């Protein structure tokens, strides 16, 4: 019985390598950007958040205040509520470029200045 030639083995190795690269290299899942915002009476820190378009955004809301706060974006139907001294995360997106108003929907907090912006960049 004759063994395969080196050339045939090399072609097989190249074909398998190309197939593995094609399968593992392309991913249809969007990247995830992680943002953390600290909330307390009556601020978001940072007050200006930025993330790239086309990516999912995991937002962690860390409540360092003495009352419950939330992270609300009406235009995206997002509301992440953080009880006192707790951190809560939520994922949104992917989003198109634009700027969104963020505020705390607890009565009186928005009018006291508890607002921020989320800007999605190209």
Steps between C-alpha positions, in 0.01 A plus 500: 500500500628842405508790750369843397753736353623797698330738258160343558546512878603867479189584294284324761661691787451832320135419424423402860678814630301723267175333605578544871593865449176566314289335768667663797589839358162647414253571775155644447462602866572870560778609733401610851602832656493514879398824669473568872311795643494593869172647624433695817306807605459658239769411248617251240878455487604528227222724370606445138524138383631398157491171310556397137210436263420140415612354831301368790543707815510348845418774748576450868318740732678527835284665765713682757206708618273472800183440295408290197600641159457390141650546155216580257509566125145551374599496131638145541246379757787435745470509876764350728407536868769479768399460864706679768866381509447252214631473145269381224588436134298497182584457132365717218568534129656479262411863433537743213690826539321769698466660843252379760376672816559303819326587826389358834124447494457499878260792569687827541841370394496615137387851594777507764749455213551123495553477125772380264555421133588185310668579168536224241780582255570372148 
